[in-house]
Amino acid sequence: MSETIEFVVRHGYLLLFFWLLAEQAALPIPSIPLLLVSGALARMGELRLSSVLIYALAGCLIADNFWFQIGRRYSAKALQFVCKISIEPDSCVRRTENLFIRYGLRSLLVSKFVPGLSAVAAPLAGGSGASFGRFLLFDSLGALFWISTYVFAGYVFSDQLELAAAYAIRMGSGLVFITISVFTAWILWKVLQRRRFLKSINVARISADELRDMLSGGSQVTIVDVRSSLGRDEDAFPGALRIPAEELAARHEEIPRDREIVLFCT
């Protein structure tokens, strides 16, 4: 275990950079413990506080800007892909869309504190048509605020973390086993959470070809577009009722009851 701590001290900046880069690239690896330890090592004089902030911020911004550009080009597909590799339920897209609709790019100031939302915030900003300059400003401020919160928490509580580290050294390989077990359990929990979500929305579905055949065959069909305004292609379904999912309870009377109803969502 002491070798592990020495490795963190020796390669702390690069480790911090690549770890934050990987996490913000949507890989399901937690970075908060590393930020806390980095803050504690900065107080102990093993790392420079300014370098910790710079390397961590660089890792975040590179990943976020990559996803911003992907979101600008591929929008909804990028969001779905991010949710899959981050093992988040697709509902995280809807929650983040709602946040953007209400607060715009200002939501980037706090999005990294919300599990599931951080992963899709950058591609959603790209798909919303926001300018790169404004995105970079709000994203930089939000990332710096998030990083500083945990780094300074580690700095302030370094004594407690040092005691924990000493205890970890005494535990030796037992701690490694516990850490791996906890991390594995966390990944499995997120996989199960996603599967439960997918099961909960397992309703009758039809393909685009089946819908086209119904319409061309003269069937009375009402299409209700429940996508948010950010994820909507205005020309996708001419004549469709446009009722965001959040407004269904209030506007359900607008939906006719004498025909087939098809809900279209992301």
N, C-alpha and C positions, 0 to 999 in steps of 0.2 A: 504493500500500500504506500509506503514511503517513496518507492520508485515512481508510483503514479503521481504523487504530489510534486516530486522533483520534475517529472515530465511536464506537468502543467505550468510550473514556474519557468522552465527552460523554453517551452514553446507556447507560452500563454497567449501572446498576441495572435500568432497564426492560428492556433487552436480556436481562439475566440472568433476570429474572422470567418474561418471555414465552417465552424459550428453554426454561427448565426446565418451564414449564407445558405447552408443546407436547410435549416429550419424555415427560413423565410421563403425558400424555394418550395415549401409545402411538405417536406419530409416530416413524418411524425416523431420528431425528437425534441424533448423539452430543453430549453436553453436557460431558463431562470436559475437553476442551481449553478451553472457555470458563471452567470453574471454575478451572483452573490459571492461566489468564491473569488472571482476576479476583484471585486471590491474589497474583500478582506485582505487579499494579497497586496493590493495597492496601499492599504493602510500600514501593512507590515513592511513596506518598502521593497517588496519583491517585484512589483510591477508599477509602472507609471500610470497614474490615474488618467491623465490626458490621452495616453496611448491606448488604454483600455477603451475609452469612449470612442476614439477615432476608428480603431479597428472594428469594433462592434457595429458602429454606425455605417462603415463602409460595406460590411457584409450585408446589412439590411438593405441599404439603398441599391446595391447591385442587383440583388434578387428582386426587389420591388419594381425596379425600373424594367427588368426583363419581363416580369408579368404584366406590367403596364402596357408594354409594346405588344405582347401576345394578346392581351385583352382588346386592344385597339383594332387588331386585325381579325380576331376570331370570336370575340365577345362571348356568347353563351357557351360555345364549345370549350373555350378556355376555362370558364367557371366550372363546368361539369368535370373537366379533367382534374382541376385543382382539388375539388371535393373528393375525388376518387383516391388520388395519391396521398392526400392528407388524412384519409379515412374519416372524413366528416360526412354526416348526412347531407343530402342535397338541400335540405331546408336551410343550411347555412347561407346558401345563395340568396334565398328569399329574405332572410333576416338582414343581410348586408344590403340588399337592394332597398329595403324599407328604410334603413339607416341613411343611405345616400339620398333617397328621395326627400327625406325630412331635413337633413343637415348638409347635403352636398359634400364637398371635399373636406369640410371641417370635421367630418366623421373620422378622417384619417388621424386626427389628433389623439383619439382614444381607441381606435380599432384594434391595436395590438394587445390591449389589455383583455379583450373579449375572445375566449377560445372559439375557434371556428371561423370567426369573422376576419381575423388577421390574414388568413390564407387567401381569401377571395377579394379583399379590399382593393388591392392593386389592379388585378385584371378587370374588376368591375369599374374602377375609375377610368381605365383605358377604353372600355366599351361605352362609357357614358359620354364620350366626346370631350372630356376635359382637356385643357391645354397642358402640355408637358411641363411648362414652367410653374404653373399653379400646383400641379400634382407634386412636383419635386419639392416645392416649398412646404406644403402641408405634410407630405410624407416624411420629410427630413425632421420637421418639428415633432411630429408624433413619434418617430423612431427614437429620436434623442430623448424625449420625455420618458418613453418606456424603458430604454436602456439605463438612463440615469437613475430612475426610481429603484431598480434592483441593484445596480452597482453601488449606489450610495447606501442602500439598506445593508449590503454586505460590508461596506466600509464602517458604518456605525456599529454594527453588531459583530465586528470581526473577532472580539474576544470569545463570544459564544461559538462562532464558527471554528475558532482555533481549538476550543475544547472538544467540539464534535470531531474535528480532524484527528486529534490525539486519540480519542476513543476509537475512531475508525482504524488507525494504525494498529492499535492493540487487537482489534478484531481480525485483522489480516484478511485472509482469503474468504472468511465467513461473510465479510461485508460485500465482497465482490459478488458472491452468490446471491445475497439478499438484493443487491442493486439490480442484478440481471433479472432476478425473479420479479421484482416490482415493475421493472420496465416492460418485461414480457406480459405481465398481467395488464398493464396499462394499455398496451397495443391490442391485446385480445378484447379488452373492454370496449375500445373504440370500434373494433371490427363488429362486435356484437351490437353496439349502439347503431351502427349504420345498417346492419341487417334488420334490426327491429324497425327502423324507420322505413326501409324499403318494403317490409312486410305490411306495415300499417297503411301504405298507399297502394297496396296490391288490389286494384279495382279492375273492372272490365275495361279492356283497351281495344282500340281498333287502329289499324295502320292508315297511313295517308291514302293508300290505294283503295282501301275499303271505304273510307269516307268519300273519296271521289266517285266510286261506283254508286254509293247511296245517293249522292247529289245528282249524278247524271241519270239515275233511274227514276228521278222524280220524287224521291222520299222527302217527307216533310222533316227537315232537320234544322235545329237551331244550334249554331256554333257560338259558344261563350269563351271568349279569349280572356283567361284569368291571369295572364302574365302582367308583370309590372310594366310601367312605361319605359323603364330602362332596358328591359329585355325584349321589347316588342318591335317587330317589323310591321310598320303601318300598312304595308301592302299585302301582308300574308293572307288575310281572310276578309275580302271586301264584304261588307254587310254583316259581319259578325258583331255580336254584342260584346263590348269591351268593358268588362267588370273585373277589376283586380281582385284577387282572392280575398284580400282583407275587407272588401266591400260587399262580398256575397251576402252576408247576413242582413245587411241594411238594404240591399237592392235586389233581393231574390224575387220580388214581385214583378220585376221587369222580364223575367224568364218565362216564356209561355209553357203551359203544362200539357198541351194537346199534341205534342210531337216528340220525336227523339231529341235528346239534348247531348251534345258533345262538348266536353270541356277541353280547351287547348291550353297547355302550360309548358313550362320549360322542363 
